């Protein structure tokens, strides 16, 4: 369209590319400006159609018309008379919007365990990863990661074959048993 906004001293002006000012608004709070627009002159043609509402729109309809703004935001616009023509049927509900609810959904994190593991070997996290697309210098294609939950000790073992993982876990069990510890949970 070629329009631009100019703002200074708490005023915001909409200007055409030719430099003609179309409208000006004043800052109410933060980044909220109240602007007044005039309707363009009606063309001389008789082929004009209008959208006519026979009932006052509900909160839900205004929620959708304003781009799914929250009901509390709509209530502020209505209470402070910030939008001319915002007539709402006050008796209508403010139902939960399915689109808004789904947009706010996220996968909930795992619950934190209440029990804290304090002894080495009580809980060990094991992750076997591979094969790599490219082998390492020593021709390894996999790695085995073992993390002791109590010590936060991390052991990384590089493997040439996936089948070597079993022996590395047995080595970890032997390592713990020599120190009078047992591997309880993997």
C-alpha positions as CSV (number, residue, x, y, z in Angstrom):
1,X,0.0,0.0,0.0
2,X,2.9,2.3,0.6
3,X,1.7,3.7,4.0
4,X,3.9,4.3,6.9
5,X,3.5,5.2,10.6
6,X,5.3,8.1,12.1
7,X,5.5,8.4,15.9
8,X,6.7,11.1,18.3
9,X,5.6,12.9,21.5
10,X,2.9,10.3,22.3
11,X,1.3,10.6,18.9
12,X,1.2,8.1,16.0
13,X,0.4,9.3,12.4
14,X,-0.5,7.2,9.4
15,X,1.0,8.8,6.3
16,X,0.6,7.8,2.6
17,X,3.5,7.4,0.3
18,X,2.7,10.9,-1.1
19,X,3.2,12.3,2.4
20,X,-0.5,13.0,3.1
21,X,-1.6,12.4,6.7
22,X,-4.6,10.0,6.9
23,X,-5.1,9.8,10.6
24,X,-3.5,10.5,13.9
25,X,-3.8,8.8,17.3
26,X,-2.7,9.4,20.8
27,X,-0.9,7.0,23.1
28,X,-3.1,5.7,25.9
29,X,-0.7,3.4,27.7
30,X,2.3,1.3,26.8
31,X,1.9,0.6,23.1
32,X,-1.8,1.2,22.8
33,X,-2.9,4.1,20.7
34,X,-6.4,5.4,20.1
35,X,-7.0,6.2,16.5
36,X,-10.0,7.7,14.7
37,X,-10.8,6.8,11.1
38,X,-13.4,8.3,8.8
39,X,-15.3,6.3,6.2
40,X,-14.3,6.8,2.6
41,X,-16.9,8.6,0.4
42,X,-19.5,6.2,-1.0
43,X,-19.0,5.6,-4.7
44,X,-21.7,7.0,-7.0
45,X,-22.6,3.5,-8.2
46,X,-25.9,2.0,-6.9
47,X,-24.4,-1.5,-6.6
48,X,-23.6,-1.4,-2.9
49,X,-24.0,-4.2,-0.4
50,X,-23.8,-4.0,3.4
51,X,-23.4,-6.6,6.1
52,X,-26.2,-6.1,8.6
53,X,-26.3,-7.7,12.0
54,X,-29.8,-8.2,13.5
55,X,-28.5,-9.2,16.9
56,X,-25.7,-7.8,19.1
57,X,-22.6,-10.0,18.8
58,X,-21.5,-12.3,21.6
59,X,-18.2,-12.3,23.4
60,X,-17.2,-15.3,21.4
61,X,-17.8,-13.6,18.1
62,X,-15.8,-10.6,19.1
63,X,-13.0,-12.9,20.4
64,X,-12.7,-14.3,16.9
65,X,-13.1,-11.0,15.1
66,X,-10.2,-9.5,17.1
67,X,-7.9,-12.3,16.2
68,X,-8.5,-14.5,19.3
69,X,-7.6,-11.9,21.8
70,X,-8.3,-12.9,25.4
71,X,-11.7,-12.2,27.0
72,X,-10.0,-10.0,29.6
73,X,-8.5,-7.9,26.8
74,X,-11.9,-7.6,25.1
75,X,-13.5,-6.6,28.5
76,X,-10.9,-3.8,28.8
77,X,-11.7,-2.6,25.3
78,X,-15.4,-2.6,26.1
79,X,-15.2,-1.1,29.6
80,X,-12.9,1.8,28.5
81,X,-14.8,2.4,25.3
82,X,-11.7,2.1,23.2
83,X,-13.4,0.8,20.1
84,X,-16.3,2.6,18.5
85,X,-19.0,0.1,17.6
86,X,-17.9,-2.6,20.0
87,X,-21.4,-3.6,21.2
88,X,-21.5,-6.9,23.1
89,X,-24.4,-8.9,24.4
90,X,-23.4,-8.8,28.1
91,X,-25.5,-11.9,28.8
92,X,-23.5,-14.2,26.6
93,X,-21.0,-16.6,27.9
94,X,-17.2,-16.4,27.4
95,X,-16.6,-20.1,26.4
96,X,-13.3,-21.8,26.2
97,X,-12.0,-21.4,22.6
98,X,-10.8,-24.8,21.2
99,X,-8.2,-23.0,18.9
100,X,-6.8,-21.0,21.8
101,X,-6.7,-24.1,24.1
102,X,-4.9,-26.2,21.6
103,X,-2.4,-23.4,20.8
104,X,-1.5,-23.3,24.5
105,X,-1.0,-27.1,24.9
106,X,2.4,-28.4,25.4
107,X,3.9,-31.7,26.4
108,X,4.1,-31.7,30.2
109,X,7.5,-32.5,31.6
110,X,8.2,-35.7,33.5
111,X,7.3,-35.4,37.2
112,X,10.3,-34.9,39.4
113,X,11.0,-38.0,41.4
114,X,10.5,-37.6,45.1
115,X,13.2,-40.1,46.0
116,X,16.7,-38.8,45.7
117,X,19.3,-41.5,44.8
118,X,22.3,-41.0,47.1
119,X,24.3,-44.2,46.7
120,X,26.4,-44.9,43.6
121,X,24.7,-47.6,41.4
122,X,21.2,-47.1,42.7
123,X,20.1,-45.6,39.4
124,X,22.2,-45.5,36.2
125,X,21.0,-43.9,33.0
126,X,22.2,-45.7,29.9
127,X,22.0,-44.5,26.3
128,X,23.4,-46.3,23.3
129,X,23.8,-44.2,20.2
130,X,24.7,-45.0,16.6
131,X,25.7,-46.0,14.1
132,X,27.4,-42.8,12.9
133,X,27.5,-42.1,9.2
134,X,31.3,-41.8,9.4
135,X,33.5,-43.9,11.6
136,X,35.9,-42.3,14.0
137,X,39.7,-42.4,13.7
138,X,39.7,-45.7,15.7
139,X,36.9,-47.1,13.5
140,X,34.2,-46.6,16.2
141,X,30.6,-46.3,15.0
142,X,28.7,-46.2,18.3
143,X,28.9,-44.8,21.8
144,X,27.5,-45.9,25.1
145,X,26.7,-43.2,27.7
146,X,26.3,-44.2,31.3
147,X,25.3,-41.6,34.0
148,X,25.2,-42.5,37.7
149,X,22.3,-40.5,39.2
150,X,23.8,-40.1,42.6
151,X,27.3,-39.0,41.6
152,X,26.4,-37.5,38.3
153,X,29.4,-39.4,37.0
154,X,29.3,-39.7,33.2
155,X,31.1,-42.6,31.4
156,X,31.4,-42.5,27.7
157,X,32.5,-45.7,25.9
158,X,33.2,-45.7,22.1
159,X,32.2,-49.0,20.4
160,X,32.9,-50.6,17.1
161,X,29.8,-52.7,17.2
162,X,26.5,-52.5,19.0
163,X,27.0,-55.9,20.6
164,X,29.9,-54.5,22.6
165,X,27.5,-52.6,24.8
166,X,26.6,-55.6,26.9
167,X,30.2,-56.1,27.9
168,X,30.6,-52.5,28.8
169,X,27.6,-52.6,31.1
170,X,29.0,-55.8,32.7
171,X,32.3,-53.9,33.2
172,X,30.3,-51.1,35.0
173,X,28.7,-53.7,37.3
174,X,32.1,-55.2,38.1
175,X,33.5,-51.7,38.7
176,X,30.8,-51.0,41.3
177,X,31.0,-54.4,42.9
178,X,34.8,-54.0,43.5
179,X,33.8,-50.8,45.5
180,X,31.1,-52.7,47.5
181,X,28.3,-51.1,45.5
182,X,25.7,-52.8,43.4
183,X,24.0,-51.7,40.2
184,X,20.3,-51.6,41.2
185,X,18.4,-49.9,38.4
186,X,19.2,-49.1,34.8
